[in-house]
Amino acid sequence: MRANIWQYLQLLFISSLASSTFLAIKIADTAFSPFEVTLGRAAIAAAVLWPFALIAPGRWPRMAHSWLLLAVIAMCGGLVPFTLLNWAETHLESAMAALLWSTLPLFGLVLAHLFTRDDRFSPYKLFSVIVGLAAVSLVLYPGLSQGHAADIYAQAAVLAAALLYAVAGVAQNRLRESIDPIRIAAVAMTVSALLTAAAFPFVRATSQPVDGWAVFALLYLAIFPTALLHYLRFRLIAQVGYTFVSYTGYLVPVFGLFLGAVVLGERLPKSAYFAGGMVLAAVAISRVRAAPATRVAQPLDAIGNQPDERRTVPSR
């Protein structure tokens, strides 16, 4: 489905919200453990979403297939990527996390090819994935060459979180029932919060002092880049499909690099910026449409027929 100008403006707003996620996580990580950030983020977001979900029009899902996909969305679009990002940013700059997150649309291309019938690989899309993999290798190479295992694992965690977000987007596309996006978001955040709370006794809590900025960052993270962002994201997917929404990857790294530099004074190596440019170029290449094949007109013969036409001669 072709997007209109209003949906492009929504995409821009979603990108700005998503890019602030990495800054908020970095600040919240200074006082809370990764699991605590996940629990607070999901629980507060669920509390914000449920009053709106209860009065939303339409009915709740009735098919077991829909509830199964909602569980996949909750795990892959909430609990697991939340925790991976929270842990990764204890080792990485928020700008680096935003940069690695730009691989999301490339993962979306691969999954759309594997699990949909109307969004298959073209030569341009295949080439874009190859360029994107080369960019990721460029980001990972310094840690591999210098033996910085923590950095490598943290970068891999961000990439895994981006992949899981793409899985959640494809799962929503496969829903057979029409479900209000705010209900999808409420269910996803509730399941994430409940599962995190169940695992909480088995993980180590933070012993760091809690400050006002960390609490503010956690509240902001839960209300805006989680509750509001998930609702807008799911609604836009329902309107124009997941592939269009995945192109927030164009803007998230740009906003994320800007916020990291201005607010936290972060600076990345030049190779990281070059790799980011490669990823954005890869996403741009994937948007190129192959020219449709055209049939070359054949010259007509002396009586106006194509040379390859077969004429039936009536039998006598």
N, C-alpha and C positions, 0 to 999 in steps of 0.2 A: 504494500500500500504506500502511495506517495505521501510524504509528510507536507503539511502546510506551514506557513510562517509562524503560526502560534506554537506548533509542535517543535519547530526549530528553537524558538525562544525558551520553551520548556527544557529542551536539551541543554541549552546554555546555562539555565538556572540549576539544573540537576548536576551539571559538571562543576559549577562553582561550589555547591554544597558538598559534593563527593570529594573535591580536592581539600576542603577544610577538615575532612575526616582525619587525615594523617597528622596535621598539626594538633588537633584536639587529643588524639591518642598519645602523641609524644608528650604533651603536658600532663595528661592523666597518668601516664606511666611513671611519673616522678613520685607519685604517692600511693599508687595502687598496683597490685599484681595483675598480670594479664587476665587471670580468671575473674578477679574482682571487677576489672573494667568490662569484661564480657557480661557478667551478671548484672552490673548496674546499668549498662547500656541497653541490654535486652529488656530488663524488667521495667525500667522507666519508660522505654519506648512502648512496651505493651500497655502500660497504664495510660499513656497518652492516646493510644489508638483505639482501645476497646470501647469507650463511650461513643465514638463515631462509627465503629464497626457494628454496634448493636442497633443503630438507627439507620444504617445504610439500606438502600432499596434492594430488592431481589431476595433470593433465598440462599440458605447455606448449602454447601455441596452435599449431595445425597449418594454419589457413587463412591464405592471403595477406591476406584482408580484415582479419583480426585483427591481423596484424603492421603493416599500414598504419595502422590506428587506434591501435596502441600508439606508432607514430612520431609521429602527430598529438598524442597525449597527452604524449609527451616534449617536443615542441617548444612546445606551448601550455600545458602544466602544469609546465614546468621551465625549460629554457634561456632562452626569450625573456622570459617574465614575470619570472624571477629577475633577469636583467640590467636590464630596464626599471626594476624597483623599486630595485635597487642604485644605478643612476644617478640616479633621481628623488630619492632621499633625500640625495644630495649637495647638493640645492637646497631641499628641503622638510623641515619638521619631521616626525618620525615620527607625531605625532598627526594631521597633515594627511593623510599617506598612508593611515593607518587610516580616516580619515573618508571619503576618496574610495573606499576599498575597499568601502564599504558599498553601492556601486552594483552589486556582483556579482550579487545576486539579481534585480535588474531586468534585467541582461543575460541571466540565466538564463531569465527569463520570455519574452523576445523569441526567444531561440534555441529554447526548448521549443516555442513556437508555430510556428516555421518548420520544425523538424526532427522533431517528434513528432506523433502523431495523437490522443493522449489527454490533452494538456495545452494546449488552445487558449486564445486570448485570450477573456476575458469583458469586459464593460464595465468592471468594477472593475479588472481587470488592465491594460487599456488606459489607464485614468485614472491608475493608479499609475505607469506608465511616463512619462506626461506630467509628473506631479509630480516624478518623479525627474530628468527632464531639466531642469526648472526649477531644481531644487536644484543640479545641476551647474553651470548657468549662473551661479547666485549665487556659487558658489565661484570660478569662473573670472573673473568680472567685474572684481574689483580688479586682477588682473594685466593684463587687457586694457585697462582704463581708464588705468592708470599706465605701460603699455608695458614691463612686466617680462617679457621674452620667456623668460628662463630658468625663471621660476616657471610660466609657462603651459605650456611644453614638459614640465616635470617633472610637472605635474598631469595633462597629457594622457598621459604615459607610465604613470602609475598607473592611469588609466582603461583604457588599452589592455591593461595587464597583467590587470586584472579581467575584461575581455572575453575574453581568451585563456584564463583559468582556466575561465570558463563554457563555452567551446568544448571544453576538455579534458573537462569533466564530461559534456557531451552526447555526446562521442565515446565515453566509457566506456559510456554507456547503450546505444550502438548495437553493442557487441560481441556477436557471435552465439555465441561460445563462453564457457563458464564458466571463468574464469581466477582463480586465487587473488589477492586484492588485493595481497598482499605481493610477488608476482611482477610485477604491473603497476607498482608503485612502484619495484622494483629495476631493471626495464628502463628506465623513464622517467628515473631518475637516472643510469643508466649512459650512455644515449644523450646526455643533457644534458652529462655530464662529458666524454665523448669529443669531441663537437662543439665544446665550449668550448676543450678542449685543442688541437684542430686549428686554431682561430682565434687562439690565444694569441700565436703569433709575430708576428701582424700588428697587435696592439694594444699600447698603451703601458702598461707596468707602473708600479706606484706607486713613488715615491721617498721616501715618508714612513717615519719610523721605526716599527717594529712594537712595540706594547706588550702587556702581559699581558691587559688588559681586552679589547682587540680580538681577540686569539687566543681567549680564552674565549668571546666573543660569537660568533665564527665556528664554534667547536665546538658551542656550544649550538644555534646556528641550524641546523647540519647534522643534529644528532642528534634534536632534539625537534620544532621547527616544520617539519622537512623529512622525515626518515626516518619518525619515529613518526606525524606528522600525515598524511603522504601515505598510509601504510598504513591508518590509521583512517578517513580520508576515503574512500578507494576501497572499503573494506569496508562503510561505511555507505551509500554510493551503491548498492552491489550489493544491500543489504538493503531499502532504502526508496526508492531513486531519487534522481536528482540534484536535483530541485526542493526536496525537504526539506533536503538538505545545504546548498544555496545560502543557506538562511536563517540561516547563521552571520553573515550581514550584519546581523542584528539586534544581535548582541553584540560583534562585532569592533571597531566604532568606539568603543563604550562602554569596553571594556577598553583599547583602544589610546590613547584620550584620557587615561584614568587613569594608565597606565604612563608616557606621555610627560610628563605633568604632575608625577608623583611622582618619577620617576627622573631625568629630564633638565630639569625645570623649564620645560617648553614652555608657551606660552600662544598661543592662536589668537584671531583677531578674532571679535567677536560674530556677524558674518554667517556665519562657518564653522559655529558651533554651531547657528545657525538652519537652515542648509542641511542639517546632519546630522539635525536633527529632521524636516525635510521628507522626507529619504530614508527614515528609519525609518517615518514615516507612510505613505509610498508603499508600502513593503514590507508594512505592516499592511493597507493597503487591498487589495493584491493577494491577500491571504488570505481576503477576504470572498467567500463563495459566493453566487452569484445564486440567488434562490428559484426552485424548479422551477415551471414553469407549471402551473396547476390548471385543470381543466375545470369550468366552471360548470354545475351541474345544471339541466336544463330541466324545467319542470312537465309532469306527465303529463296526457294527455287523458282523456276520460271512461271509456275502456276500459283505461287503464293503459299506453299506449304513449307513447314519446317523440314529439313533434310531427314530428321530421325522419326518423322511421323509415319505411321503405317496406315496405308489406305486399303480398305477392303474392296476388292473387285468382285462384283456380283457374278455368281456362276451362271452359266447359260444352260 
